[in-house]
Amino acid sequence: MRKCTSRLLAAAVTAALAATATAVTAGPAAAAARSAATRSASASDPFYSYDGSAPLASLAPGTVLKTRTLPYHLLGLPTPVTAVQLLYRTTDAQGRPAANVTTVVRSLTGDAGKAVSYQSYYDSLDPADSPSRAVAGDVSIGGLIPNVEALFLVPVLAQGYNVVIPDTEGQGADFGAGPEYGTNTLDSIRAATKSPATGLDSGTRFGLMGYSGGAVATAWAAALAPGYAPEVNAKLVGYTEGGLLVDSAHNLKYVDGSLVWSGITPMAVVGVSRSFGIDLTPYLSDYGLSVYRQLEHGSIVDALGHYPGLTWKAMAKPQYADPNSIAAFVEAVNWNNLGSAPTPTVPGSIAQGNAGFLEGTFASPAGIGTGDGVMVAGDVRALARQYCATGTSPVGYQQYDLLSHFGVPVVWAPQALGWLNDRFAGHPAPSDCGHIPAGNSLAPERLEPTR
């Protein structure tokens, strides 16, 4: 990859992460203050609603339901770049038919043969913060991430790729629902190759790319593709991801009491409840319910750094101090465990930081260990080793012991694009199988008795 393109991508990542760090000053009060009018105005865009005569369940996943072309917006301002948006049929976390939106930006060279499906790390419980709404011109505090993250398009498009950007969380903002992230991503690719407006077709090859929340979507898409979308799997040249959530039960224990990342716990509680159709509020203390309500429509920028030292024990009623005493919780986290998902059949490259102390996460729980501040390094190593043991495709793994969650992507992103360039060029994928240190157990969580 040319040095100038590498510098562009590194600069884009730095800008996106700097914007994220700056935006956290908005705080939970900003989340509570977001007006219902803003959310309803965004949600009222008729493009997002399926109004066809055929029942959605009768349509195949990936069916294009609506198409529109519009200028690509940055911070609400139109740019000369044109984007095609598609409403398409997909499947939610509970296996139900759903409609979702993806955005396609055509290659600057007109090459229809290669595309990158880029999964955003917009991490939000508000549909108004999704990438497609940012592209369409909506501006929100949480939506600052996909707005600034659009800078990723510059170096990727400069390499001649078409770029597909799905709303990985769906229209319900189902934060943390890994399986739904995966189906939304795979059906986005299906839709993009079926729409005449995109210029893509059945011969277009795809690479998957994502960091953090985008890595969750990338990993689940790669894992589910052979069974859920085999025709998409046949087009994949590989996946590259960094800062990966593997076992959410481990992550909640790891961030417990963190100075920066502890606010992710109530976000996860809201996301799990919403995505999997369960109600965890009866298990929360009055304080826990208060935090739950504050973040019910918040984003990652409303959570980071605003609940320093928050613990699950403080959020829960005394008899539920151990979250594994809640059957619905155990069922949800086990459903969401990548260690129980299928092994991808295409080459992969995984990066993970391990200097979480730089972001105020000092814990090293027994059986879990350290991580990058929010993601558990031992879980990611275990998953990579599992893929090596159960699959036939090369798996690359890089652990950055001196970088935290915000630091890794500055190094990872240019390398990730270079890795994809090599896959599209047909070069053999490198493998670290046999050299990846041991990790944690990814066995399903067990239900424990209440105290």
Secondary structure, 3 states (H helix, E strand, C coil): CCHHHHHHHHHHHHHHHHHHHHHHHHHHHHHHHCCHHHHHHHHCCHHHCCCCCCCHHHCCCCCEEEEEEEEEEECCEEEEEEEEEEEEEEECCCCCEEEEEEEEECCCCCCCCEEEEEECCCCECCHHHCHHHHHCCCCCCCCHHHHHHHHHHHHHHHCCCEEEEECCCCCCCCCCCHHHHHHHHHHHHHHHHHCCCCCCCCCCEEEEEEECHHHHHHHHHHHHHHHHCHHHHCCEEEEEEECCCCCHHHHHHHCCCCCCHHHHHHHHHHHHHHHHCCCCHHHECHHHHHHHHHHCCCEHHHHCCCCCCCCHHHHECHHHCCHHHCHHHHHHHHHCCHHHCCCCCCCEEEEEECCHHHHCCCCCCCCCCCECCCCEHHHHHHHHHHHHHHCCCCEEEEEECCCCCCCHHHHHHHHHHHHHHHHHCCCCCCCCCCCCCCCCCCCCCCCCCCC
